[in-house]
Amino acid sequence: MKRLATLIALAVCATAAQAAPETYVIDNNHTFPHFTYSHFGYSSQTHKFDKTSGKVVLDRAAKTGSAEIVIDATSVNTGIPLFNEHLQGADFFDTAKYPTITFKSSKMTFKDSQPVSLSGDLTIKGVTKPVTLAITHFKCMPHPMLKVPACGANATTQVKRSEFNMGKNVPYVGDEITLTRAIEATKQPSAAQ
């Protein structure tokens, strides 16, 4: 009987250990948030940010998760240095006052074993709005080169830039912006390791 109790206790501990939340740190070399908008109706233009930091916490057994993502707005990259400076000006990102864009989430929704959305607060230019990002791709596996657990995802949402005090040239340049986050992250070692 004592042996059975010990086996049950070990099984419970093993299950609890497997269900523990795991923290993944954003890989800045493979994480490039980008935004797309209509340019006078001629075309859809897409630009990106080159510097992102943060973390994602996953508990796949409990089907919960959260994210804290910080985008360096001064790293906006249009491919044209003069246009980068223009977007960093007061009419747009105003990076002198607001150098970062943040997304903080505490609600991840799962369908079966896969996360399908992430809800939280997006802050741009000092304005915070609730948004939900649809997760269009998600995969976790051992990283083939780094030899550590890693996860990647693509998530997208739409916002109106005028709601973040960035409405210059609306409606000629589109107000509706599609924000896409292409994220890769590697598992942070636990304190016990």
Sequence and secondary structure as in RCSB ss.txt:
>XXXX:A:sequence
MKRLATLIALAVCATAAQAAPETYVIDNNHTFPHFTYSHFGYSSQTHKFDKTSGKVVLDRAAKTGSAEIVIDATS
VNTGIPLFNEHLQGADFFDTAKYPTITFKSSKMTFKDSQPVSLSGDLTIKGVTKPVTLAITHFKCMPHPMLKVPA
CGANATTQVKRSEFNMGKNVPYVGDEITLTRAIEATKQPSAAQ
>XXXX:A:secstr
 HHHHHHHHHHHHHHHHHTS EEEEE GGG   EEEEEETTTEEEEEEES EEEEEEEETTTTEEEEEEEEEGGG
EE S HHHHHHHHSTTTT TTT  EEEEEEEEEEEETTEEEEEEEEEEETTEEEEEEEEEEEEEEEE TTT SEE
EEEEEEEEEEGGGGT  TTTTTB SEEEEEEEEEEEE   TT 
